[in-house]
Amino acid sequence: MTFVDHFANDHSTDHSASSAEDVPTEFNPSAEFHVNEGPRDIALVFIGDAFVAGYGDPKGLGWVSRVVARTAHPDVDITAYQLGVRDESSADVLARWRIECPPRWKDRSEKRLVVAVGHSDAVNGMSTARVRLNLANILDDAAASGVAAFAVGPPPTLDADLNARLEIVVEAQADVCARRGVPYVNCYRPLIGHEQWHSDLGATDGVYPGQAGYGLIAWMVLHGGWDQWLDLGR
């Protein structure tokens, strides 16, 4: 099957807004991200939920460690940080990322952020407007601070009702990222009918995958514009 990933260009910082119209389509960051000349020293922070933490993987690698293992480059010094917390929603990540991420970026020449949330948004029935706004605020604040962002959406489960809600979350996230030109990897659409994904979930709790499933997510991220985003020239 073909794995589809999404890229694209919106923006906001009003944490109290409650409708889709509250997410503006124009944003002018006060700090522009750029790759410095000379040796590159990247602080790469992954923040999100249990999928970022690799929950359910018997080897404890998840998709993050698999991606990092294949990101090594002889001309780039990369320090990766994995800040995944089980059951967290986009609201939880919005509340903590500005506290936990800056210490990891300190004294590094390149600050990069990978956001992977959405599963708990669907589980908790979060409104689409709030899903959009939470992610928009993270991405906009990152851009205003000179931080390059990349987003990864939640994968499907074996629960049809939850999947219907996840699909709405994924569509909302993809749109927010597209308006901002932030790379977005849609893990839902390629995996919803993927036999190996279903088999892996069937051997677990129907939500979190094992080694094979996390390997599939890692593959999609690596083939979702990852090297281009990191400007690795390969």
BELURSUL-V23298 format. One record per pair of residues at least 4 apart in sequence whose C-alpha atoms are under 7 Angstrom apart, sorted by sequence separation. I is the first residue (numbers start at 0). J is the second residue. If there is no record, write none. Layout:
I:J  I:J
//
This chain:
17:21  47:51  48:52  49:53  50:54  56:60  60:64  61:65  62:66  63:67  64:68  65:69  66:70  67:71  87:91  88:92  89:93  90:94  91:95  92:96  95:99  96:100  97:101  100:104  101:105  117:121  118:122  119:123  120:124  121:125  125:129  126:130  127:131  128:132  129:133  130:134  131:135  132:136  133:137  134:138  135:139  136:140  137:141  138:142  139:143  140:144  141:145  142:146  158:162  159:163  160:164  161:165  162:166  163:167  164:168  165:169  166:170  167:171  168:172  169:173  170:174  171:175  172:176  173:177  174:178  175:179  176:180  177:181  186:190  187:191  189:193  193:197  194:198  195:199  196:200  197:201  198:202  199:203  200:204  201:205  203:207  208:212  209:213  210:214  211:215  212:216  213:217  214:218  215:219  216:220  217:221  218:222  219:223  221:225  224:228  225:229  226:230  227:231  16:21  46:51  49:54  56:61  60:65  87:92  120:125  125:130  141:146  142:147  176:181  200:205  203:208  208:213  220:225  226:231  53:59  104:110  141:147  156:162  176:182  190:196  200:206  53:60  54:61  155:162  176:183  200:207  226:233  53:61  200:208  52:61  53:62  199:208  51:61  120:130  138:148  173:183  199:209  11:22  10:22  11:23  51:63  199:211  10:23  199:212  9:23  10:24  9:24  10:25  9:25  10:26  196:212  9:26  152:169  89:116  88:116  89:117  52:81  88:117  51:81  186:216  52:83  88:119  89:120  51:83  52:84  87:119  88:120  149:181  150:182  151:183  152:184  154:186  155:187  86:119  148:181  149:182  150:183  151:184  152:185  153:186  154:187  43:77  49:83  112:146  149:183  150:184  151:185  152:186  153:187  40:75  41:76  42:77  43:78  44:79  45:80  46:81  47:82  48:83  49:84  111:146  112:147  113:148  114:149  115:150  117:152  118:153  155:190  39:75  40:76  41:77  42:78  43:79  44:80  45:81  46:82  47:83  48:84  49:85  110:146  111:147  112:148  113:149  114:150  115:151  116:152  117:153  154:190  155:191  184:220  39:76  40:77  41:78  42:79  43:80  44:81  45:82  46:83  47:84  48:85  49:86  110:147  111:148  112:149  113:150  114:151  115:152  116:153  48:86  130:168  48:87  122:161  184:223  93:133  121:161  131:171  135:175  89:130  127:168  131:172  90:133  121:164  89:133  93:137  121:165  127:171  131:175  47:92  89:134  118:165  121:168  157:205  156:205  157:206  156:206  117:168  44:100  42:103  42:104  51:115  42:107  41:107  40:107  41:108  42:109  43:110  44:111  45:112  46:113  47:114  48:115  40:108  41:109  42:110  43:111  44:112  45:113  46:114  47:115  48:116  39:108  40:109  41:110  42:111  43:112  44:113  45:114  46:115  47:116  34:109  19:128  18:128  22:132  17:128  31:142  17:129  30:142  30:143  32:145  28:142  29:143  30:144  31:145  32:146  28:143  30:145  32:147  11:135  12:136  10:135  11:136  12:139  11:139  10:139  62:213  66:217  55:207  56:208  57:209  61:213  62:214  65:217  54:207  55:208  56:209  57:210  24:178  55:209  56:210  62:216  63:217  62:217  66:221  9:175  8:176  7:176  8:177  9:178  10:179  7:177  8:178  9:179  6:177  7:178  8:179  7:179  8:180  7:180  8:181  6:180  7:181  6:181  7:182  6:182  5:182  6:183  5:183  4:183  5:184  4:184  5:185  4:185  3:185  3:189  2:189  2:219  4:223
//
